Amino acid sequence: MVIAGKSKPHVHKKSTEIYEPVRGKLVIYKNGKKFILHEDEKIVIEPNIIHYVEGNETWFLTYSKSGWTMEDHVLVE
């Protein structure tokens, strides 16, 4: 479980990432488009999609298919 502030824009070269807020609302930017998720909603971020999240002490689950690694996580300016 993660508590959101704001993450930096990034991509994953190989993995697919899923975000699911469990307390509060989570704002996700996916390729420049804003999505607002509420508790128990999910969003899938495919490989090579620029994304980041914002929340005000939002609690959320995040997991990735194929597993998260440092090599797969690339920050974008």
Contact map, one row per residue, 1 for C-alpha under 8 A:
11100000000000000000000000000000000000000000000000000000001111000000000000000
11110000000000000000000000000000000000000000000000000000001111000000000000000
11111000000000000000000000000000000000000000000000000010111100000000000000000
01111110000000000000000001000000000000000000000000001111111100000000000000000
00111110000000000000000000000000000000000000000000001111110000000000000000000
00011111000000000000000000000000000000000000000000011110000000000000000000000
00011111100000000000000000000000000000000000000000011100000000000000000000000
00000111110000000000000000000000000000000000000000011000000000000000000000110
00000011111000000000000000000000000000000000000001110000000000000000000000111
00000001111100000000000000000000000000000000000001110000000000000000000011110
00000000111110000000000000000000000000000000001111100000000000000000000111110
00000000011111110000000000000000000000000000001110000000000000000000000111000
00000000001111100000000000000000000000000000001100000000000000000000000111000
00000000000111110000000000000000000000000000001100000000000000000100000100000
00000000000111111000000000000000000000000000011000000000000000011111000100000
00000000000101111100000000000000000000000001111000000000000000011100000000000
00000000000000111110000000000000000000000001111000000000000001111000000000000
00000000000000011111000000000000000000000111100000000000000001110000000000000
00000000000000001111100000000000000000000111000000000000000111100000000000000
00000000000000000111110000000000000010111110000000000000000111000000000000000
00000000000000000011111111000000000011111100000000000000011110000000000000000
00000000000000000001111100000000000001110000000000000000011110000000000000000
00000000000000000000111110000000000001100000000000000000011100000000000000000
00000000000000000000111111000000000001100000000000000001111000000000000000000
00000000000000000000101111100000000111100000000000000011010000000000000000000
00010000000000000000100111110000000111000000000000001110010100000000000000000
00000000000000000000000011111000011110000000000000001110000000000000000000000
00000000000000000000000001111100011110000000000000111100000000000000000000000
00000000000000000000000000111111111000000000000000111000000000000000000000000
00000000000000000000000000011111111000000000100011110000000000000000000000000
00000000000000000000000000001111100000000000000011100000000000000000000000000
00000000000000000000000000001111110000000000000001100000000000000000000000000
00000000000000000000000000001111111000000000000000000000000000000000000000000
00000000000000000000000000111101111100000000000000000000000000000000000000000
00000000000000000000000000111100111110000000000000000000000000000000000000000
00000000000000000000000011110000011111000000000000000000000000000000000000000
00000000000000000001100011110000001111101110000000000000000000000000000000000
00000000000000000000111111000000000111111000000000000000000000000000000000000
00000000000000000001111110000000000011111000000000000000000000000000000000000
00000000000000000001110000000000000001111100000000000000000000000000000000000
00000000000000000001100000000000000011111110000000000000000000000000000000000
00000000000000000111100000000000000010011111000000000000000000000000000000000
00000000000000000111000000000000000010001111100000000000000000000000000000000
00000000000000011110000000000000000000000111110000000000000000000000000000000
00000000000000011100000000000100000000000011111010100000000000000000000000000
00000000000000111000000000000000000000000001111110000000000000000000000000000
00000000001111111000000000000000000000000000111110000000000000000000000000000
00000000001111000000000000000000000000000000011111000000000000000000000000000
00000000001100000000000000000110000000000000111111100000000000000000000000000
00000000111000000000000000000111000000000000000111110000000000000000000000010
00000000111000000000000000011111000000000000100011111000000000000000000000000
00000111110000000000000000011100000000000000000001111100000000000000000000000
00011111000000000000000001111000000000000000000000111110000000000000000000000
00011110000000000000000001110000000000000000000000011111000000000000000000000
00111100000000000000000011100000000000000000000000001111110000000000000000000
00011000000000000000000110000000000000000000000000000111110000000000000000000
00111000000000000000000100000000000000000000000000000011111000000000000000000
00111000000000000000111111000000000000000000000000000011111100000000000000000
11110000000000000000111100000000000000000000000000000000111110000000000000000
11110000000000000011111001000000000000000000000000000000011111000000000000000
11000000000000000011110000000000000000000000000000000000001111100000000000000
11000000000000001111000000000000000000000000000000000000000111110000000000000
00000000000000001110000000000000000000000000000000000000000011111011000000000
00000000000000111100000000000000000000000000000000000000000001111111000000000
00000000000000111000000000000000000000000000000000000000000000111111000000000
00000000000001110000000000000000000000000000000000000000000000011111000000000
00000000000000100000000000000000000000000000000000000000000000111111100000000
00000000000000100000000000000000000000000000000000000000000000111111110110000
00000000000000000000000000000000000000000000000000000000000000000011111110000
00000000000000000000000000000000000000000000000000000000000000000001111110000
00000000000000000000000000000000000000000000000000000000000000000000111111000
00000000001111100000000000000000000000000000000000000000000000000001111111000
00000000011110000000000000000000000000000000000000000000000000000001111111100
00000000011110000000000000000000000000000000000000000000000000000000001111110
00000001111000000000000000000000000000000000000000000000000000000000000011111
00000001111000000000000000000000000000000000000001000000000000000000000001111
00000000100000000000000000000000000000000000000000000000000000000000000000111
